[in-house]
Amino acid sequence: MNGKRRSKTFSCIPTVFWAVIVVLTSSEGSLGAQYRLAPGDTVEVSVGGVPDQRNRVQIQIDGTIALPGVGTVEVAGLSPAELQTRMETLLQARILRQRSPDGREQALVVKPGDVMTSVVEYRPIYITGDVLTPGQQVYRASMTVRQAVAVAGGFSLLRSRAQQGTDPADLMRDYQLFSTEYIKEYFHVVRINAELRGDDSFDQTAPREISLPASTIDPILQSEAQSLKTAQIDYRRERSFLEDAAKQSDAQLATLRKQQDGEEKGVQADEEELERVIKLFGSGSLPSPRVTESRRALLLSSTRRLQTTVELMRQQRQREDFLRQIERIASQRTINLLRELKDSNARMADLRVRMQALSQKMQPIGGVGAAPIGTSDLRPEVTIIRKVGQQWDRIATSVDFDVEPGDVVDVALRPSAAASASN
């Protein structure tokens, strides 16, 4: 199955209930309709209308997954389209309940259009033979043998050579691992500095002293860029919320102050009226019930003034609390970022020392452990071991062949035909 496949991006719906994930780590692509799910894959089923309910489930060895409220469902052997159809059939017409922000409970009926499935992680592939770091690798959409070899450190000429002392392949593997960790910390530091400045982007140029393939660096850059974007959005939203609350408090305070002024005038008027009524009562011009009414009116207006004063004080305290929260989140954010920055700089310094030590160890062997194709008379022979149904097939192919989840890639460096003829 050679050739490129189109990647398909699944959009996120606002709310999710069940999530069964077949994770493609950082990839958003899929193998297409011909791919069949198998044990070890992970899928996502989302139901719109129910927030913050997300589960990740891996297909078990018996080919089933377990859905909350549904039970065990057999999915092995299905294509992504068939998985979508089956989930729609199982989940449609179900009644789900969710609590709205005001505390009320709402019942939602699941419709087929609410259900979304996606494959997010596939089974790993395995690479062996004449590569620098053989072993398990995460499968990525439209991955070729050449890309898998690049992630494994390249074609290795040293693994087949018997050498005394430390294995050069081990040295190169450690050096590549340290380089990858160094790149992670480097861009983490760059991202933190951008976040401290309030920037929405950062310089994505890799340091010259580190030589790593783009397939290794790009996911790190994407992760840090997404982290920066999310952190800035969250911080600005929280700050904006508190600032809006403080503005609302200012408006309420202005209203309460006007109300307090009016009620103060009302109290003064009632006091003057009571004083006038008492004088008239003393002269016998007014009956006693009128004095009682005036006193009651003064008591009522004084009570309203007191209530307004208490509410005014409460609003002032609330406004001050909002302002303190704004200062607190800014200070705490800076403290946390500076702590991360210090830790990352320390790890970078440690990794730099380790890499320098490994470089000195590799100098006697030339400091390299991999040779690109075309620089020698060796050519790679690639064999894909792939399970088709219940059988394992061996496919002899080239480095541009597309791998599939679960494949075993066996690479052997052999003399080219021209070199063999000359010998």
Contacts in CASP RR format, 6 or more apart in sequence:
PFRMAT RR
TARGET T0000
AUTHOR 0000-0000-0000
METHOD contacts of the structure
MODEL  1
MNGKRRSKTFSCIPTVFWAVIVVLTSSEGSLGAQYRLAPGDTVEVSVGGV
PDQRNRVQIQIDGTIALPGVGTVEVAGLSPAELQTRMETLLQARILRQRS
PDGREQALVVKPGDVMTSVVEYRPIYITGDVLTPGQQVYRASMTVRQAVA
VAGGFSLLRSRAQQGTDPADLMRDYQLFSTEYIKEYFHVVRINAELRGDD
SFDQTAPREISLPASTIDPILQSEAQSLKTAQIDYRRERSFLEDAAKQSD
AQLATLRKQQDGEEKGVQADEEELERVIKLFGSGSLPSPRVTESRRALLL
SSTRRLQTTVELMRQQRQREDFLRQIERIASQRTINLLRELKDSNARMAD
LRVRMQALSQKMQPIGGVGAAPIGTSDLRPEVTIIRKVGQQWDRIATSVD
FDVEPGDVVDVALRPSAAASASN
1 34 0 8 1.000
1 402 0 8 1.000
1 404 0 8 1.000
2 397 0 8 1.000
2 400 0 8 1.000
2 401 0 8 1.000
2 402 0 8 1.000
3 402 0 8 1.000
4 142 0 8 1.000
4 402 0 8 1.000
5 31 0 8 1.000
5 32 0 8 1.000
5 141 0 8 1.000
5 142 0 8 1.000
5 402 0 8 1.000
6 32 0 8 1.000
7 27 0 8 1.000
7 28 0 8 1.000
7 29 0 8 1.000
7 30 0 8 1.000
7 141 0 8 1.000
7 142 0 8 1.000
8 29 0 8 1.000
8 30 0 8 1.000
8 32 0 8 1.000
9 28 0 8 1.000
9 29 0 8 1.000
10 28 0 8 1.000
10 116 0 8 1.000
10 118 0 8 1.000
12 46 0 8 1.000
13 46 0 8 1.000
13 48 0 8 1.000
13 114 0 8 1.000
13 116 0 8 1.000
14 48 0 8 1.000
14 49 0 8 1.000
14 51 0 8 1.000
15 48 0 8 1.000
15 49 0 8 1.000
15 50 0 8 1.000
15 51 0 8 1.000
15 52 0 8 1.000
15 98 0 8 1.000
16 46 0 8 1.000
16 47 0 8 1.000
16 48 0 8 1.000
16 50 0 8 1.000
16 51 0 8 1.000
16 52 0 8 1.000
16 53 0 8 1.000
16 54 0 8 1.000
17 46 0 8 1.000
17 47 0 8 1.000
17 48 0 8 1.000
17 49 0 8 1.000
17 50 0 8 1.000
17 53 0 8 1.000
17 96 0 8 1.000
18 45 0 8 1.000
18 46 0 8 1.000
18 47 0 8 1.000
18 53 0 8 1.000
18 54 0 8 1.000
18 55 0 8 1.000
18 67 0 8 1.000
18 68 0 8 1.000
18 70 0 8 1.000
18 91 0 8 1.000
19 44 0 8 1.000
19 45 0 8 1.000
19 46 0 8 1.000
19 53 0 8 1.000
19 54 0 8 1.000
19 55 0 8 1.000
19 56 0 8 1.000
20 42 0 8 1.000
20 43 0 8 1.000
20 44 0 8 1.000
20 45 0 8 1.000
20 55 0 8 1.000
20 56 0 8 1.000
20 57 0 8 1.000
20 65 0 8 1.000
20 67 0 8 1.000
20 117 0 8 1.000
21 42 0 8 1.000
21 43 0 8 1.000
21 44 0 8 1.000
21 56 0 8 1.000
21 57 0 8 1.000
21 118 0 8 1.000
21 120 0 8 1.000
21 121 0 8 1.000
22 37 0 8 1.000
22 41 0 8 1.000
22 42 0 8 1.000
22 43 0 8 1.000
22 44 0 8 1.000
22 59 0 8 1.000
22 118 0 8 1.000
22 119 0 8 1.000
22 120 0 8 1.000
22 121 0 8 1.000
22 122 0 8 1.000
23 42 0 8 1.000
23 56 0 8 1.000
23 120 0 8 1.000
23 121 0 8 1.000
23 122 0 8 1.000
24 30 0 8 1.000
24 119 0 8 1.000
24 120 0 8 1.000
24 121 0 8 1.000
24 122 0 8 1.000
24 139 0 8 1.000
24 140 0 8 1.000
24 141 0 8 1.000
25 121 0 8 1.000
25 138 0 8 1.000
25 140 0 8 1.000
25 219 0 8 1.000
26 140 0 8 1.000
26 219 0 8 1.000
26 222 0 8 1.000
26 223 0 8 1.000
27 140 0 8 1.000
27 141 0 8 1.000
28 141 0 8 1.000
29 141 0 8 1.000
29 142 0 8 1.000
30 80 0 8 1.000
30 118 0 8 1.000
30 119 0 8 1.000
30 141 0 8 1.000
31 119 0 8 1.000
31 122 0 8 1.000
31 141 0 8 1.000
31 404 0 8 1.000
31 405 0 8 1.000
32 79 0 8 1.000
32 80 0 8 1.000
33 79 0 8 1.000
33 80 0 8 1.000
33 81 0 8 1.000
34 79 0 8 1.000
35 79 0 8 1.000
35 80 0 8 1.000
35 119 0 8 1.000
35 404 0 8 1.000
35 405 0 8 1.000
36 76 0 8 1.000
36 77 0 8 1.000
36 78 0 8 1.000
36 79 0 8 1.000
37 43 0 8 1.000
37 59 0 8 1.000
37 75 0 8 1.000
37 76 0 8 1.000
37 77 0 8 1.000
37 78 0 8 1.000
37 79 0 8 1.000
37 80 0 8 1.000
37 83 0 8 1.000
37 119 0 8 1.000
38 59 0 8 1.000
38 63 0 8 1.000
38 76 0 8 1.000
38 77 0 8 1.000
38 123 0 8 1.000
38 405 0 8 1.000
39 59 0 8 1.000
39 60 0 8 1.000
39 61 0 8 1.000
39 62 0 8 1.000
39 63 0 8 1.000
39 76 0 8 1.000
39 123 0 8 1.000
40 58 0 8 1.000
40 59 0 8 1.000
40 123 0 8 1.000
41 58 0 8 1.000
41 59 0 8 1.000
41 119 0 8 1.000
41 121 0 8 1.000
41 122 0 8 1.000
41 123 0 8 1.000
41 405 0 8 1.000
42 56 0 8 1.000
42 57 0 8 1.000
42 58 0 8 1.000
42 59 0 8 1.000
42 119 0 8 1.000
42 120 0 8 1.000
42 121 0 8 1.000
43 57 0 8 1.000
43 59 0 8 1.000
43 65 0 8 1.000
43 75 0 8 1.000
43 83 0 8 1.000
43 117 0 8 1.000
43 118 0 8 1.000
43 119 0 8 1.000
43 120 0 8 1.000
44 56 0 8 1.000
44 116 0 8 1.000
44 117 0 8 1.000
44 118 0 8 1.000
44 119 0 8 1.000
44 120 0 8 1.000
45 67 0 8 1.000
45 87 0 8 1.000
45 91 0 8 1.000
45 115 0 8 1.000
45 116 0 8 1.000
45 117 0 8 1.000
46 54 0 8 1.000
46 115 0 8 1.000
46 116 0 8 1.000
46 117 0 8 1.000
46 118 0 8 1.000
47 91 0 8 1.000
47 96 0 8 1.000
47 110 0 8 1.000
47 114 0 8 1.000
47 115 0 8 1.000
48 110 0 8 1.000
48 114 0 8 1.000
48 115 0 8 1.000
48 116 0 8 1.000
49 96 0 8 1.000
49 98 0 8 1.000
49 108 0 8 1.000
49 114 0 8 1.000
50 96 0 8 1.000
50 98 0 8 1.000
50 108 0 8 1.000
51 98 0 8 1.000
55 68 0 8 1.000
57 65 0 8 1.000
57 66 0 8 1.000
57 67 0 8 1.000
58 65 0 8 1.000
59 65 0 8 1.000
59 75 0 8 1.000
59 76 0 8 1.000
62 76 0 8 1.000
63 74 0 8 1.000
63 75 0 8 1.000
63 76 0 8 1.000
64 72 0 8 1.000
64 73 0 8 1.000
64 74 0 8 1.000
64 75 0 8 1.000
64 76 0 8 1.000
65 72 0 8 1.000
65 73 0 8 1.000
65 75 0 8 1.000
66 72 0 8 1.000
66 73 0 8 1.000
67 73 0 8 1.000
67 90 0 8 1.000
70 90 0 8 1.000
70 91 0 8 1.000
73 86 0 8 1.000
73 90 0 8 1.000
75 83 0 8 1.000
75 86 0 8 1.000
78 86 0 8 1.000
80 117 0 8 1.000
80 118 0 8 1.000
80 119 0 8 1.000
83 117 0 8 1.000
84 115 0 8 1.000
84 116 0 8 1.000
84 117 0 8 1.000
87 115 0 8 1.000
87 117 0 8 1.000
88 112 0 8 1.000
88 113 0 8 1.000
88 115 0 8 1.000
91 110 0 8 1.000
91 114 0 8 1.000
91 115 0 8 1.000
92 110 0 8 1.000
92 111 0 8 1.000
92 112 0 8 1.000
92 115 0 8 1.000
93 109 0 8 1.000
93 110 0 8 1.000
94 109 0 8 1.000
94 110 0 8 1.000
95 107 0 8 1.000
95 108 0 8 1.000
95 109 0 8 1.000
95 110 0 8 1.000
96 107 0 8 1.000
96 108 0 8 1.000
96 109 0 8 1.000
96 110 0 8 1.000
97 105 0 8 1.000
97 106 0 8 1.000
97 107 0 8 1.000
97 108 0 8 1.000
98 105 0 8 1.000
98 106 0 8 1.000
98 108 0 8 1.000
99 105 0 8 1.000
99 106 0 8 1.000
100 106 0 8 1.000
122 139 0 8 1.000
122 405 0 8 1.000
122 406 0 8 1.000
123 139 0 8 1.000
123 405 0 8 1.000
123 406 0 8 1.000
124 136 0 8 1.000
124 137 0 8 1.000
124 138 0 8 1.000
124 139 0 8 1.000
124 405 0 8 1.000
124 406 0 8 1.000
125 136 0 8 1.000
125 137 0 8 1.000
125 139 0 8 1.000
125 143 0 8 1.000
125 148 0 8 1.000
125 403 0 8 1.000
125 404 0 8 1.000
125 405 0 8 1.000
125 406 0 8 1.000
125 407 0 8 1.000
125 408 0 8 1.000
125 409 0 8 1.000
126 135 0 8 1.000
126 136 0 8 1.000
126 137 0 8 1.000
126 406 0 8 1.000
126 407 0 8 1.000
126 408 0 8 1.000
126 409 0 8 1.000
127 134 0 8 1.000
127 135 0 8 1.000
127 137 0 8 1.000
127 148 0 8 1.000
127 149 0 8 1.000
127 152 0 8 1.000
127 408 0 8 1.000
127 409 0 8 1.000
127 411 0 8 1.000
128 134 0 8 1.000
128 135 0 8 1.000
128 408 0 8 1.000
128 409 0 8 1.000
128 410 0 8 1.000
128 411 0 8 1.000
129 159 0 8 1.000
129 410 0 8 1.000
129 411 0 8 1.000
129 412 0 8 1.000
130 155 0 8 1.000
130 156 0 8 1.000
130 157 0 8 1.000
130 159 0 8 1.000
130 160 0 8 1.000
130 380 0 8 1.000
130 411 0 8 1.000
130 412 0 8 1.000
130 413 0 8 1.000
131 149 0 8 1.000
131 152 0 8 1.000
131 153 0 8 1.000
131 154 0 8 1.000
131 155 0 8 1.000
131 156 0 8 1.000
131 159 0 8 1.000
131 411 0 8 1.000
132 152 0 8 1.000
132 153 0 8 1.000
132 154 0 8 1.000
132 155 0 8 1.000
132 156 0 8 1.000
132 159 0 8 1.000
132 169 0 8 1.000
132 172 0 8 1.000
132 173 0 8 1.000
132 176 0 8 1.000
132 369 0 8 1.000
132 370 0 8 1.000
133 152 0 8 1.000
133 153 0 8 1.000
133 169 0 8 1.000
133 173 0 8 1.000
133 176 0 8 1.000
134 152 0 8 1.000
135 152 0 8 1.000
137 148 0 8 1.000
137 151 0 8 1.000
137 152 0 8 1.000
139 403 0 8 1.000
139 404 0 8 1.000
139 405 0 8 1.000
139 406 0 8 1.000
140 147 0 8 1.000
142 402 0 8 1.000
143 402 0 8 1.000
143 403 0 8 1.000
144 399 0 8 1.000
144 400 0 8 1.000
144 401 0 8 1.000
144 402 0 8 1.000
144 403 0 8 1.000
145 382 0 8 1.000
145 384 0 8 1.000
145 397 0 8 1.000
145 398 0 8 1.000
145 399 0 8 1.000
145 400 0 8 1.000
145 401 0 8 1.000
145 403 0 8 1.000
145 409 0 8 1.000
145 411 0 8 1.000
146 399 0 8 1.000
146 400 0 8 1.000
147 215 0 8 1.000
148 403 0 8 1.000
148 409 0 8 1.000
149 155 0 8 1.000
149 380 0 8 1.000
149 399 0 8 1.000
149 409 0 8 1.000
149 411 0 8 1.000
150 213 0 8 1.000
150 215 0 8 1.000
151 213 0 8 1.000
151 215 0 8 1.000
151 216 0 8 1.000
153 172 0 8 1.000
153 176 0 8 1.000
153 213 0 8 1.000
153 370 0 8 1.000
154 370 0 8 1.000
154 372 0 8 1.000
155 370 0 8 1.000
155 371 0 8 1.000
155 372 0 8 1.000
155 373 0 8 1.000
155 378 0 8 1.000
155 380 0 8 1.000
155 411 0 8 1.000
155 413 0 8 1.000
156 169 0 8 1.000
156 172 0 8 1.000
156 369 0 8 1.000
156 370 0 8 1.000
156 371 0 8 1.000
157 369 0 8 1.000
157 370 0 8 1.000
157 371 0 8 1.000
157 376 0 8 1.000
157 378 0 8 1.000
157 413 0 8 1.000
158 167 0 8 1.000
158 168 0 8 1.000
158 169 0 8 1.000
158 172 0 8 1.000
158 365 0 8 1.000
158 369 0 8 1.000
159 169 0 8 1.000
160 413 0 8 1.000
163 365 0 8 1.000
166 361 0 8 1.000
168 362 0 8 1.000
168 365 0 8 1.000
168 369 0 8 1.000
169 369 0 8 1.000
171 358 0 8 1.000
171 361 0 8 1.000
171 362 0 8 1.000
171 365 0 8 1.000
172 362 0 8 1.000
172 367 0 8 1.000
172 368 0 8 1.000
172 369 0 8 1.000
172 370 0 8 1.000
174 358 0 8 1.000
175 355 0 8 1.000
175 358 0 8 1.000
175 359 0 8 1.000
175 362 0 8 1.000
176 212 0 8 1.000
178 351 0 8 1.000
178 354 0 8 1.000
178 355 0 8 1.000
178 358 0 8 1.000
179 210 0 8 1.000
179 211 0 8 1.000
179 212 0 8 1.000
179 355 0 8 1.000
180 212 0 8 1.000
180 216 0 8 1.000
181 347 0 8 1.000
181 351 0 8 1.000
182 210 0 8 1.000
182 348 0 8 1.000
182 351 0 8 1.000
182 352 0 8 1.000
182 355 0 8 1.000
183 206 0 8 1.000
183 207 0 8 1.000
183 210 0 8 1.000
183 212 0 8 1.000
183 216 0 8 1.000
183 217 0 8 1.000
183 220 0 8 1.000
184 220 0 8 1.000
185 344 0 8 1.000
185 347 0 8 1.000
185 348 0 8 1.000
185 351 0 8 1.000
186 206 0 8 1.000
186 207 0 8 1.000
186 210 0 8 1.000
186 348 0 8 1.000
187 202 0 8 1.000
187 204 0 8 1.000
187 220 0 8 1.000
187 221 0 8 1.000
187 224 0 8 1.000
188 224 0 8 1.000
188 340 0 8 1.000
188 344 0 8 1.000
189 341 0 8 1.000
189 344 0 8 1.000
189 345 0 8 1.000
189 348 0 8 1.000
190 202 0 8 1.000
190 203 0 8 1.000
190 224 0 8 1.000
191 202 0 8 1.000
191 224 0 8 1.000
191 225 0 8 1.000
191 227 0 8 1.000
191 228 0 8 1.000
192 337 0 8 1.000
192 340 0 8 1.000
192 341 0 8 1.000
192 344 0 8 1.000
193 202 0 8 1.000
193 341 0 8 1.000
194 200 0 8 1.000
194 201 0 8 1.000
194 202 0 8 1.000
194 228 0 8 1.000
195 228 0 8 1.000
195 231 0 8 1.000
195 232 0 8 1.000
195 337 0 8 1.000
196 334 0 8 1.000
196 337 0 8 1.000
196 338 0 8 1.000
196 341 0 8 1.000
198 232 0 8 1.000
199 228 0 8 1.000
200 228 0 8 1.000
200 229 0 8 1.000
200 232 0 8 1.000
201 225 0 8 1.000
201 228 0 8 1.000
202 224 0 8 1.000
202 225 0 8 1.000
202 228 0 8 1.000
204 221 0 8 1.000
204 225 0 8 1.000
206 212 0 8 1.000
206 217 0 8 1.000
235 329 0 8 1.000
235 333 0 8 1.000
238 329 0 8 1.000
239 326 0 8 1.000
239 329 0 8 1.000
239 330 0 8 1.000
242 322 0 8 1.000
242 325 0 8 1.000
242 326 0 8 1.000
242 329 0 8 1.000
243 322 0 8 1.000
243 326 0 8 1.000
245 322 0 8 1.000
246 319 0 8 1.000
246 322 0 8 1.000
246 323 0 8 1.000
246 326 0 8 1.000
249 315 0 8 1.000
249 318 0 8 1.000
249 319 0 8 1.000
249 322 0 8 1.000
250 319 0 8 1.000
252 315 0 8 1.000
253 312 0 8 1.000
253 315 0 8 1.000
253 316 0 8 1.000
253 319 0 8 1.000
256 308 0 8 1.000
256 311 0 8 1.000
256 312 0 8 1.000
256 315 0 8 1.000
257 312 0 8 1.000
259 308 0 8 1.000
260 305 0 8 1.000
260 308 0 8 1.000
260 309 0 8 1.000
260 312 0 8 1.000
263 301 0 8 1.000
263 304 0 8 1.000
263 305 0 8 1.000
263 308 0 8 1.000
264 305 0 8 1.000
266 301 0 8 1.000
266 305 0 8 1.000
267 298 0 8 1.000
267 301 0 8 1.000
267 302 0 8 1.000
267 305 0 8 1.000
269 301 0 8 1.000
270 294 0 8 1.000
270 297 0 8 1.000
270 298 0 8 1.000
270 301 0 8 1.000
270 302 0 8 1.000
271 298 0 8 1.000
273 294 0 8 1.000
273 297 0 8 1.000
273 298 0 8 1.000
274 291 0 8 1.000
274 294 0 8 1.000
274 295 0 8 1.000
274 297 0 8 1.000
274 298 0 8 1.000
277 286 0 8 1.000
277 290 0 8 1.000
277 291 0 8 1.000
277 294 0 8 1.000
278 291 0 8 1.000
278 294 0 8 1.000
280 286 0 8 1.000
280 290 0 8 1.000
281 287 0 8 1.000
281 288 0 8 1.000
281 290 0 8 1.000
281 291 0 8 1.000
359 367 0 8 1.000
362 368 0 8 1.000
371 378 0 8 1.000
373 379 0 8 1.000
373 380 0 8 1.000
373 399 0 8 1.000
377 415 0 8 1.000
377 416 0 8 1.000
377 418 0 8 1.000
377 419 0 8 1.000
378 413 0 8 1.000
378 414 0 8 1.000
378 415 0 8 1.000
378 416 0 8 1.000
379 413 0 8 1.000
379 414 0 8 1.000
379 415 0 8 1.000
379 416 0 8 1.000
380 399 0 8 1.000
380 411 0 8 1.000
380 412 0 8 1.000
380 413 0 8 1.000
380 414 0 8 1.000
381 396 0 8 1.000
381 411 0 8 1.000
381 412 0 8 1.000
381 413 0 8 1.000
381 414 0 8 1.000
382 396 0 8 1.000
382 397 0 8 1.000
382 398 0 8 1.000
382 399 0 8 1.000
382 401 0 8 1.000
382 409 0 8 1.000
382 410 0 8 1.000
382 411 0 8 1.000
383 394 0 8 1.000
383 395 0 8 1.000
383 396 0 8 1.000
383 397 0 8 1.000
383 409 0 8 1.000
383 410 0 8 1.000
383 412 0 8 1.000
384 394 0 8 1.000
384 395 0 8 1.000
384 397 0 8 1.000
384 401 0 8 1.000
384 403 0 8 1.000
384 407 0 8 1.000
384 408 0 8 1.000
384 409 0 8 1.000
384 410 0 8 1.000
385 392 0 8 1.000
385 393 0 8 1.000
385 394 0 8 1.000
385 395 0 8 1.000
385 407 0 8 1.000
385 408 0 8 1.000
385 409 0 8 1.000
385 410 0 8 1.000
386 392 0 8 1.000
386 393 0 8 1.000
386 395 0 8 1.000
386 404 0 8 1.000
386 406 0 8 1.000
386 407 0 8 1.000
386 408 0 8 1.000
387 393 0 8 1.000
387 406 0 8 1.000
395 401 0 8 1.000
403 409 0 8 1.000
415 423 0 8 1.000
END
